[in-house]
């Protein structure tokens, strides 16, 4: 970056003063790093669609949470054939229940916000639809409270009321915004850009035979320089005949006066693997996914894969299920005019099977409990 300094006009300098000048000072500044934006489109393209680690973290979380079935209870009693259960199993004609919930969790993880619209017909709740976060803007009243959602699709625009129970807004905690949530992927964007830049750099090295371009030295015996036409022709021949991974190792034929000086990278410059692994661990940390589950080397915090998987469910998946279940319970209770509670069935979570086996073993060995008390302790009713 060139800096222009407003030097003060000086008097005319004599020849002796010019000869006394012994150097030239150049002011340079390092270019500022370019970071991915925090909007939904940027994070989706550079993160979920352009980075394998972020993609796997989102898919792992969304698929694990969407696979957990919901239990519907009313006034403390579980009801298997409740209309809410049917609505969650088949939210709309395009999506089944797991696909709908997977998309909902994906919106939350990438954008920090998820929007659900309830479609009614004949006074009954018929379908649930997800609205893409980048097409939604929140409308507030004079006091700043959210009252509606503005949904834009092309040139069409419509307003969906939040107060009448027609839509639900789920958001993750944002310390600086009262309306919109903060995405985990946004917190990891420095590591995300570092990982993507290291991958692009490694790809460029492979395209150039894993070494930087060398120096072609022209030193004829009689002196002189290449003409502009000769220089352009020589440069074009090098790019067309010797650049690229397919031409790696091809011998170079040099004419008189030309000498090739090969250049190589130092081991420190070639150590991009460590930087990429460090960035990958930061991305996994932002999502709450143990790096061991992603196959990232250098992080053996957990003794084994089973322990890491159990921590993943306990510390990441279950809190997201609790948050989502509470939000959907209030939203659907308003639509069905009933007090509905959604809760997950922990017995159906395969990742917690080891804990369930330990619980059953402890209860079975508790001789001071009756059979009905043992059944109640593990979540079953009296025989």
Protein Blocks (a to p, Z undefined) as FASTA:
>chain_A
ZZdddddddddddfklmmmpgbdcddddddddddddfbfklmmmmmmmmofklmmmmmmm
mmmmmmpccdddeehiacfkbfklmmmmmmbfkbcfklmmmmmmmmmmmnopacddddde
ehiafbdcdddfklpccdddfkopafbdcddehjbccdddfklopaccdddddfkbckbc
cdfklmmmmmmmmmmmmmmmmmmmmmnoopacdddddddfkgpaddfklmmmmmmmmmmm
mgcjklgoiacdddehiacddddddfklmmmmlmmmmmmmmmmmmnopafklnopghiaf
bfblklmmmmmmmmmmmmmmmmmmmmmmmmmmmmnopacdddddfklpmklmmmmmmmmm
mmmmmmkbcfklmmmmnopacZZ
